């Protein structure tokens, strides 16, 4: 989206320069500038509406796999948290094995590419933000 924002900003600058050359009168220039600001705002709003329509289409999907994807990640996190309980008990009886298991898990998680962690973070934050907005607006069921 940075490319679109840069393009809009560049076009706005070109139009602003043209307005200042065509209409030296400050009132005419102000009206033209207001039109540009309105057009820029409408373009940004249209972009946000398009993004929201994709999220809403996914949320309203009747596909059982789509609706289960988000809670499934939470279940993975619950399993990781609950696995810490037997690891604590194991550590009390055999600290060496518990340490080896923890190091193995750490190496396994470190083997996941950074781009996948970033993708997961982006998706999870987007989902969390959209759910928060749904709740604020009273749209969620």
Secondary structure by P-SEA (a helix, b strand, c coil): caaaaaaaaaaaaaaaaaaaaacccaaaaaaaaaaaaaaaaaaaaaaaaaaaaaaaaaaacccccccaaaaaaaaaaaaaaaaaaaaaaaaaccaaaaaaaaaaaaaaaaaccaaaaaaaaaaaaaaaaaaaaaaaacccc
